[in-house]
Amino acid sequence: MFLLKDTGQEGLLEARYRLARFKVAIAERSFTVDGNEYPPGSWILTPQAGLTEAVRAAARDLGLDFASAAAAPEVSRHDAPVPRLGLWVPWADTDTIGWARYTLDQRHIPYVYVRDEDVRAGRLKDRYDVLLYGHVDLELAEQIQGIPKAWGPMPFKKTAATPAFGTPAESDDITGGIGAAGLAELQRFVDSGGLLVTLGSGSMLPLEAGIVRGVRREAGGVPRSTQGGGAAAAAAAQSAITRTPGAHVRVTFLRPDHPIAYGYAAHTWVFRQNFPLYSVPRRWLRMAYCTTCLDGPLDPSGVVLEWGDTAGAPFVVSGQAWGEENLIGRPAILDLHSGKGHVVAFNFNPLHRDLNRGDQRLLWNAIINWRAILAAP
C-alpha cells in the first residue's frame, strides 16, 4: 500500500484524476507511520491491482513522493472518489470564465462544458456531482438573464461565414441566460445532493439569488475592467471605501479541520480583487412587514476562511488595501448547506489568470473532498 503526505502540493487534483480507477482514502487527522508524521489531508491507498505502476507514473510525472507502508494506519478517514465535474460557462461571459477552463485543461482535468441551455434543461444531479461556476464579469441580474433576449435569436455555430464558431460549444440562440427556470434547476441540483462551487463574483448567484440563505451583501460589486465599457463600474469600485485591487492579504481558517484547509497553515494569505463584501451568516435575515422584524443570531458555522489574521499579523502581504477594517472578520470562503447539498462560495478568485497558484489548492480540496463536504451537516 502507499501513503502520500499532504504538504500543500499543487498537483493533487491532477494526481487524483490520474488515479481515477483506484480507491483513495484521505486522513482526517494526523498520524505517524515509520517515524514520519502525516498531516490531515494525506492519502491512503490500500493494495489494488495495477496500483504500483500507476503510482510510480504519477509520482514521476507530477513530482509527488508516495511512500510504501506495510499496513494502513489507524486514523479517521473518508473515501475520495473522483467526481463527475461540470463547469458552467455562461454565454454572457465566456471570456472571464475561460481562465477556469484554461486552468483545468492545463492540468488535464476532465470536465463537462455546461451551457446556459444545459442548466435550463435540468436533471443536473443525474449528470454531475460537482458543478463549478467560476468568476464572471457580471452583476447578479446579468448572471441570471444573460445576453438580452431582445437581441435574439443569436446563434453561435460553425458556418461558412463563421468557421471559428461552434467550438467547444454551440447554440441556436445564446441569449436569455439561465433565466428563472435555470435558477430553479440550480436550486434543485443543490437540494438533491449536489455540490455547487462558486468563485469571485460568481458567488453572487447562490448568496444573493436565494440558493442559500442568511448572507447579506453589504458593500461592493463586480471588479469590472475599464476596457471596452464598464468604466463607470470600475470608477465606482475605485471610489469604494474598501478596496483590494489585486493584493495578497491575510486570512485565517475558522475551521482548520475542514477539508478545504488540507495542506494549509491555519494562518495564510490569498490574492483578492475588489469583490463584494458579505456579512457573517445569520440564522435568518429580517424581512418586510415584520415577517421577521430583526436579523437572527449570527451563525458562523458556515465560515471556513475569514479575512484577516486573528493572530494580529498585518493584513496586507503584498500590494495595497484601503478600508481593510471593513473586510477583516468577514467570510472569505463559505460552506453552506441547502437540502441535501452544499454551496462552497469563494469571496475571491483562486483561478485568477492561472497566476495565483498558491490559492488553487483551496479549490482542488473542495473538488477532491466533495463527498466528505456533502456528508457534513
C-alpha positions as CSV (number, residue, x, y, z in Angstrom):
1,M,0.0,0.0,0.0
2,F,1.0,3.6,-0.4
3,L,0.8,6.9,1.6
4,L,1.1,10.4,0.2
5,K,1.9,13.1,2.7
6,D,-0.1,16.3,2.1
7,T,2.5,19.1,2.1
8,G,0.4,21.5,0.1
9,Q,1.3,20.1,-3.3
10,E,-0.3,21.8,-6.3
11,G,-0.6,18.6,-8.3
12,L,-3.1,16.6,-6.1
13,L,-6.2,17.2,-8.2
14,E,-4.4,16.1,-11.4
15,A,-3.0,13.1,-9.4
16,R,-6.5,12.1,-8.3
17,Y,-7.8,12.0,-11.8
18,R,-4.7,10.2,-13.0
19,L,-5.5,7.5,-10.4
20,A,-9.3,7.7,-11.0
21,R,-9.8,4.0,-11.3
22,F,-8.2,3.4,-7.8
23,K,-9.7,3.9,-4.4
24,V,-8.2,6.7,-2.4
25,A,-9.0,7.5,1.3
26,I,-8.0,10.8,2.9
27,A,-7.0,11.1,6.5
28,E,-9.0,13.5,8.6
29,R,-6.4,13.6,11.4
30,S,-2.7,13.4,11.6
31,F,-1.0,10.1,12.0
32,T,2.5,8.6,12.2
33,V,4.0,5.7,10.2
34,D,7.6,4.5,10.4
35,G,8.5,7.7,12.4
36,N,7.1,10.0,9.7
37,E,4.2,12.3,10.6
38,Y,1.4,12.7,8.1
39,P,-0.9,15.7,8.4
40,P,-4.7,15.7,7.7
41,G,-5.4,15.5,4.0
42,S,-2.7,12.8,3.5
43,W,-3.7,10.0,1.1
44,I,-4.1,6.3,1.9
45,L,-4.1,3.9,-1.0
46,T,-4.6,0.2,0.0
47,P,-3.4,-2.6,-2.2
48,Q,-5.2,-2.7,-5.6
49,A,-4.4,-4.4,-8.9
50,G,-2.2,-2.2,-11.1
51,L,-1.8,0.4,-8.3
52,T,2.0,0.2,-8.1
53,E,2.6,1.0,-11.7
54,A,0.1,3.8,-11.7
55,V,1.5,5.4,-8.6
56,R,5.0,5.3,-9.9
57,A,3.9,7.0,-13.2
58,A,2.0,9.7,-11.2
59,A,5.0,10.3,-8.9
60,R,7.4,10.6,-11.9
61,D,5.2,12.9,-13.9
62,L,3.8,15.1,-11.2
63,G,6.8,15.2,-8.8
64,L,4.9,13.6,-5.9
65,D,6.5,11.4,-3.2
66,F,4.5,8.4,-2.5
67,A,5.8,6.2,0.4
68,S,5.1,2.5,0.7
69,A,3.8,1.1,4.0
70,A,3.2,-2.4,5.4
71,A,-0.3,-1.7,6.7
72,A,-2.9,1.1,6.7
73,P,-2.7,3.5,9.6
74,E,-5.4,3.6,12.3
75,V,-6.9,7.0,11.6
76,S,-10.3,8.5,10.8
77,R,-10.6,8.9,7.0
78,H,-13.1,9.4,4.2
79,D,-13.2,8.0,0.7
80,A,-12.5,10.4,-2.1
81,P,-13.9,9.1,-5.3
82,V,-13.4,11.2,-8.5
83,P,-16.5,13.4,-9.0
84,R,-18.4,14.0,-12.2
85,L,-17.3,17.6,-12.7
86,G,-19.3,20.1,-14.7
87,L,-18.1,23.7,-15.5
88,W,-20.9,26.1,-16.2
89,V,-19.8,28.7,-18.8
90,P,-22.5,31.3,-19.3
91,W,-22.8,32.7,-22.8
92,A,-22.8,36.3,-21.4
93,D,-19.2,36.0,-20.3
94,T,-17.2,33.1,-21.9
95,D,-14.1,35.3,-21.7
96,T,-13.6,35.8,-18.0
97,I,-14.6,32.2,-17.0
98,G,-12.3,31.0,-19.8
99,W,-9.5,31.1,-17.3
100,A,-11.2,28.3,-15.3
101,R,-11.3,26.2,-18.5
102,Y,-7.6,27.0,-19.2
103,T,-6.5,26.1,-15.7
104,L,-8.4,22.8,-15.7
105,D,-7.2,22.0,-19.2
106,Q,-3.6,22.6,-18.3
107,R,-3.9,20.1,-15.5
108,H,-5.7,17.5,-17.7
109,I,-8.8,17.6,-15.5
110,P,-11.8,16.1,-17.4
111,Y,-15.0,18.1,-17.1
112,V,-18.2,18.7,-19.0
113,Y,-18.7,22.1,-20.6
114,V,-22.1,23.2,-19.3
115,R,-24.0,25.8,-21.3
116,D,-26.9,28.0,-20.1
117,E,-29.4,25.8,-22.0
118,D,-27.9,22.7,-20.3
119,V,-28.7,24.3,-16.9
120,R,-32.2,25.2,-18.1
121,A,-32.8,21.6,-19.2
122,G,-32.4,20.4,-15.7
123,R,-31.6,16.9,-14.3
124,L,-28.2,18.3,-13.3
125,K,-27.7,15.9,-10.4
126,D,-28.1,13.0,-12.9
127,R,-25.0,14.2,-14.7
128,Y,-22.8,16.0,-12.2
129,D,-21.6,15.6,-8.6
130,V,-19.8,18.9,-8.5
131,L,-20.8,22.0,-10.6
132,L,-18.2,24.7,-10.8
133,Y,-19.2,28.2,-11.6
134,G,-16.1,30.5,-11.9
135,H,-15.7,34.2,-11.6
136,V,-17.6,36.2,-14.2
137,D,-17.6,39.9,-15.0
138,L,-21.4,40.1,-14.5
139,E,-23.8,41.5,-11.9
140,L,-26.5,39.3,-10.5
141,A,-29.2,40.1,-12.9
142,E,-26.8,39.6,-15.8
143,Q,-25.8,36.2,-14.5
144,I,-29.4,35.1,-14.5
145,Q,-30.8,36.8,-17.6
146,G,-27.6,36.7,-19.7
147,I,-27.5,38.4,-23.1
148,P,-30.8,40.3,-23.6
149,K,-33.4,38.1,-25.3
150,A,-34.4,41.2,-27.4
151,W,-31.2,40.6,-29.3
152,G,-32.1,37.0,-30.2
153,P,-32.1,34.7,-31.7
154,M,-28.4,34.9,-31.8
155,P,-26.8,31.6,-33.0
156,F,-23.2,30.6,-32.2
157,K,-22.5,27.8,-34.7
158,K,-19.9,26.9,-37.3
159,T,-20.9,28.2,-40.8
160,A,-19.0,29.1,-43.9
161,A,-19.2,32.7,-42.7
162,T,-18.2,31.9,-39.1
163,P,-15.8,28.9,-39.4
164,A,-14.3,29.6,-35.9
165,F,-17.6,29.5,-34.1
166,G,-19.2,26.4,-32.5
167,T,-16.1,25.2,-30.6
168,P,-16.0,24.0,-27.9
169,A,-19.8,24.6,-27.7
170,E,-22.5,25.8,-30.0
171,S,-26.0,27.1,-29.7
172,D,-29.0,28.1,-31.8
173,D,-29.5,31.1,-29.5
174,I,-27.1,32.3,-26.8
175,T,-29.5,35.0,-25.4
176,G,-31.6,34.8,-22.3
177,G,-29.1,33.3,-19.8
178,I,-30.4,30.6,-17.5
179,G,-33.5,32.6,-16.5
180,A,-35.7,31.9,-13.6
181,A,-36.1,28.3,-14.8
182,G,-32.4,27.7,-14.8
183,L,-32.0,29.2,-11.3
184,A,-34.7,26.8,-10.1
185,E,-32.7,23.9,-11.6
186,L,-29.6,25.0,-9.8
187,Q,-31.6,25.1,-6.5
188,R,-32.9,21.6,-7.3
189,F,-29.3,20.4,-8.0
190,V,-28.1,21.6,-4.6
191,D,-31.2,20.5,-2.7
192,S,-31.0,17.0,-4.2
193,G,-27.4,16.5,-3.0
194,G,-25.1,18.3,-5.4
195,L,-22.1,20.4,-4.6
196,L,-22.1,23.9,-6.2
197,V,-18.7,25.7,-6.0
198,T,-18.7,29.4,-7.0
199,L,-15.7,31.7,-7.4
200,G,-15.3,35.5,-7.2
201,S,-18.4,37.4,-8.5
202,G,-19.9,34.1,-9.4
203,S,-20.7,33.7,-5.7
204,M,-23.3,36.5,-6.0
205,L,-25.6,33.9,-7.6
206,P,-26.1,31.5,-4.7
207,L,-25.7,34.1,-1.9
208,E,-28.0,36.8,-3.4
209,A,-30.4,34.8,-5.5
210,G,-31.6,32.7,-2.6
211,I,-30.0,29.3,-3.3
212,V,-28.6,29.5,0.3
213,R,-30.0,32.0,2.8
214,G,-28.8,34.1,5.7
215,V,-25.9,36.0,4.0
216,R,-26.2,39.7,3.0
217,R,-24.1,41.7,0.6
218,E,-23.1,44.8,2.5
219,A,-20.9,46.6,0.0
220,G,-19.0,46.3,-3.3
221,G,-19.7,44.8,-6.7
222,V,-18.1,43.4,-9.8
223,P,-14.5,44.5,-10.3
224,R,-15.0,45.4,-13.9
225,S,-12.3,46.4,-16.3
226,T,-12.1,49.9,-17.7
227,Q,-11.5,48.4,-21.2
228,G,-14.4,48.2,-23.6
229,G,-17.0,49.7,-21.4
230,G,-17.6,49.2,-17.7
231,A,-15.8,52.4,-16.9
232,A,-18.5,53.6,-14.5
233,A,-18.5,50.4,-12.6
234,A,-14.7,50.5,-12.4
235,A,-14.8,54.1,-11.2
236,A,-17.3,53.1,-8.5
237,A,-15.0,50.3,-7.4
238,Q,-12.1,52.7,-7.1
239,S,-14.1,55.1,-5.0
240,A,-15.4,52.4,-2.6
241,I,-14.3,52.6,1.0
242,T,-12.9,49.1,1.0
243,R,-10.6,48.2,-1.9
244,T,-8.2,45.4,-2.5
245,P,-7.3,45.9,-6.2
246,G,-5.2,42.9,-6.7
247,A,-3.4,42.4,-3.3
248,H,-2.2,39.4,-1.3
249,V,-3.9,39.7,2.0
250,R,-4.0,37.5,5.1
251,V,-6.8,35.0,6.0
252,T,-7.5,32.7,8.9
253,F,-9.2,29.3,8.9
254,L,-12.1,29.4,11.3
255,R,-12.5,25.7,10.6
256,P,-8.9,24.3,10.2
257,D,-10.3,20.8,10.2
258,H,-12.4,21.4,7.1
259,P,-11.3,19.5,4.0
260,I,-10.7,22.8,2.2
261,A,-8.0,23.6,4.7
262,Y,-5.9,20.5,3.9
263,G,-2.3,21.4,3.1
264,Y,-2.5,24.9,4.5
265,A,-1.5,26.5,7.8
266,A,-4.2,28.0,10.0
267,H,-3.0,31.5,9.0
268,T,-2.1,32.1,5.4
269,W,-2.8,34.6,2.6
270,V,-4.7,34.7,-0.8
271,F,-4.9,37.1,-3.8
272,R,-8.0,39.3,-3.7
273,Q,-9.6,41.8,-6.1
274,N,-12.5,44.3,-5.4
275,F,-15.2,41.8,-4.8
276,P,-18.4,42.3,-2.8
277,L,-18.3,42.3,1.0
278,Y,-20.6,39.8,2.6
279,S,-21.8,39.5,6.2
280,V,-21.2,36.6,8.5
281,P,-24.2,34.3,8.1
282,R,-27.2,34.6,10.3
283,R,-29.9,32.1,11.2
284,W,-32.3,34.3,9.3
285,L,-32.5,37.8,7.8
286,R,-35.2,40.3,8.6
287,M,-38.0,40.6,6.0
288,A,-40.6,43.2,5.1
289,Y,-43.8,43.8,7.1
290,C,-42.3,42.3,10.2
291,T,-42.5,38.8,8.8
292,T,-39.3,38.7,10.9
293,C,-38.6,42.2,12.3
294,L,-35.0,41.5,13.3
295,D,-32.0,39.6,11.9
296,G,-31.5,36.3,13.5
297,P,-28.4,35.4,15.6
298,L,-25.0,35.1,14.0
299,D,-24.2,31.6,12.7
300,P,-20.5,31.5,11.8
301,S,-20.5,27.7,11.4
302,G,-20.6,28.1,7.7
303,V,-17.4,30.3,7.6
304,V,-14.4,28.1,6.6
305,L,-12.0,31.0,6.0
306,E,-12.2,34.6,7.1
307,W,-10.4,37.8,6.1
308,G,-7.6,38.9,8.3
309,D,-5.1,37.3,10.6
310,T,-6.6,36.5,14.1
311,A,-3.1,36.4,15.5
312,G,-2.6,40.1,14.6
313,A,-0.2,40.0,11.6
314,P,-0.5,42.9,9.1
315,F,-3.4,42.4,6.7
316,V,-1.5,43.2,3.5
317,V,1.3,40.8,2.4
318,S,1.8,42.4,-1.0
319,G,0.1,45.2,-2.8
320,Q,-2.3,47.8,-1.3
321,A,-5.6,47.8,0.5
322,W,-7.9,50.5,1.6
323,G,-10.6,50.2,4.3
324,E,-9.3,46.8,5.5
325,E,-11.1,47.2,8.8
326,N,-14.3,46.8,6.9
327,L,-13.2,43.5,5.4
328,I,-11.4,41.8,8.4
329,G,-13.6,39.3,10.1
330,R,-15.9,38.8,7.1
331,P,-16.1,35.4,5.3
332,A,-13.6,34.6,2.6
333,I,-14.9,31.1,2.0
334,L,-18.4,29.8,3.0
335,D,-19.7,26.3,3.1
336,L,-23.4,26.4,3.4
337,H,-26.0,23.6,3.1
338,S,-29.4,23.6,1.5
339,G,-31.5,20.5,1.4
340,K,-29.1,17.5,0.9
341,G,-26.4,19.6,-0.8
342,H,-23.9,22.3,-0.2
343,V,-22.7,25.5,-1.7
344,V,-19.0,26.4,-1.3
345,A,-18.7,30.2,-2.1
346,F,-15.3,31.9,-2.6
347,N,-15.1,35.6,-2.0
348,F,-12.0,35.7,-4.2
349,N,-10.9,34.0,-7.4
350,P,-8.4,31.2,-6.8
351,L,-8.0,30.8,-10.6
352,H,-7.1,34.4,-11.4
353,R,-5.5,34.1,-14.8
354,D,-3.8,30.8,-13.6
355,L,-1.3,33.0,-11.7
356,N,-2.2,32.6,-8.0
357,R,-1.1,29.0,-7.8
358,G,-0.9,29.1,-4.0
359,D,-4.7,29.6,-3.8
360,Q,-5.7,26.9,-6.2
361,R,-5.3,24.1,-3.7
362,L,-8.3,25.5,-1.8
363,L,-10.4,24.8,-4.9
364,W,-8.8,21.4,-5.6
365,N,-9.5,20.4,-2.0
366,A,-13.2,21.2,-2.4
367,I,-13.3,19.1,-5.6
368,I,-11.3,16.1,-4.3
369,N,-13.2,16.0,-1.0
370,W,-16.6,16.7,-2.5
371,R,-18.2,13.6,-0.9
372,A,-16.9,14.5,2.6
373,I,-18.2,18.1,2.3
374,L,-21.6,16.8,1.3
375,A,-21.6,14.3,4.2
376,A,-21.2,17.1,6.7
377,P,-24.4,18.6,8.3
